[in-house]
Amino acid sequence: MRYWLFKSEPSVWGWHDQVRRGDAGEPWDGVRNYQARNFMREMAVGDRGFFYHTEDQKAVVGIVQICAEARPDPGTDDPRWECVTVRAAAPLSKPVTLYAIKANPALADMALVRQPRLSVQPVTADAWQIICIMGGMTNT
């Protein structure tokens, strides 16, 4: 299993929207960055990801799971763009802010810290565990 981070503007698509989609999940469409698209091509069903709110909150707020591998993005006719489908798995007991992530030296190499504009990015297993603990998750 691999781990990822998905960034979303909560005013457009927030954690509560994701939860409302239920087990069917939602295509993570609209990504127009080649590196982020390529990361989605690497994802497998069962992989997990952090759901990260941008804008004012700037925090990891939940965990999603990949429920369908990359396929053509339904939001465009351009064949270059693909997306995975994600479903909500669990909320974090407490949000883990970007400030808290940056303050933790063990997370200094995270893509979220080094490449803050990238909307879909990998997360190492170590970083996954640290953020889960910071967010009050004991069973990940």
Buried (B, 14 or more C-beta within 10 A) or exposed (E): EBBBBBBBEBEEBBBEEBBEBEEEBBBBBBBBEEEBBEBBEEBEEEBBBBBBBBEEBBBBBBBBBBBBBBEBBEEEEEEEBBBBBBBBBBBBEBBBBBEBBBEBEEBEEBBBBEEBEBBBBBBBEEBBBBBBEBBEBEEB
